């Protein structure tokens, strides 16, 4: 009888942890979906909803370390989808959450380039925000 109670208690605890993790995973995906919408529509407001105002983007451009502020990044969005939008595919490859920090790996397959994005997120005042983006662009 004691073994059944202990096993039941362990099962209940593991189920609660799974539900909590899934709720956090769903919440982490909200800024990611806004990021995807911004990429798909060209609307910079979706990007602003996804990122913390102090966020930065880090990458290697022409062999040199480079970075953009959120304002510099959103200035690249003109409010219109890219001409090849129908050929673009975006996916979430991995989500890793530890407390109020998360990392999300994204793959963005475009006709001439594939981007691998690594998004660092923090849960700030109850809301997940992208605080940093690093990425790699591989030409096809």
VENBEL-V126021 format. One record per residue. RES is the residue in one small letter. SS is DSSP state (H for helix, E for strand, C for the rest). NEAR is the number of other ideal C-beta (glycine too) atoms within 12 Angstrom. Layout:
BEGIN
RES/SS/NEAR, RES/SS/NEAR
END
This chain:
BEGIN
x/C/7, x/H/8, x/H/9, x/H/10, x/H/11, x/H/12, x/H/13, x/H/14, x/H/14, x/H/14, x/H/14, x/H/14, x/H/14, x/H/14, x/H/14, x/H/14, x/H/15, x/H/14, x/H/14, x/H/16, x/H/20, x/H/16, x/H/17, x/H/26, x/H/22, x/H/19, x/H/24, x/H/36, x/H/26, x/H/26, x/H/37, x/H/40, x/H/26, x/H/28, x/H/42, x/H/30, x/H/24, x/H/33, x/H/33, x/H/25, x/H/21, x/C/22, x/C/22, x/H/26, x/H/17, x/H/26, x/H/37, x/H/24, x/H/26, x/H/38, x/E/37, x/E/26, x/E/18, x/E/15, x/E/32, x/E/24, x/E/33, x/E/23, x/E/23, x/E/15, x/E/14, x/C/8, x/C/7, x/E/9, x/E/12, x/E/18, x/E/19, x/E/23, x/E/20, x/H/29, x/H/18, x/H/17, x/H/29, x/H/27, x/C/15, x/C/18, x/C/26, x/C/14, x/C/16, x/C/13, x/C/19, x/C/22, x/C/13, x/C/14, x/H/19, x/H/11, x/H/17, x/C/24, x/E/19, x/E/25, x/E/21, x/E/26, x/E/20, x/E/19, x/E/27, x/E/20, x/E/26, x/E/15, x/C/13, x/C/19, x/E/22, x/E/34, x/E/26, x/E/38, x/E/24, x/E/34, x/E/24, x/E/33, x/E/22, x/C/23, x/C/16, x/C/16, x/E/19, x/E/22, x/E/30, x/E/23, x/E/34, x/E/28, x/E/42, x/E/32, x/E/40, x/E/26, x/E/24, x/E/19, x/C/9, x/C/11, x/E/21, x/E/37, x/E/35, x/E/45, x/E/30, x/E/29, x/E/37, x/E/27, x/E/31, x/E/20, x/E/22, x/E/15, x/E/10, x/C/11
END
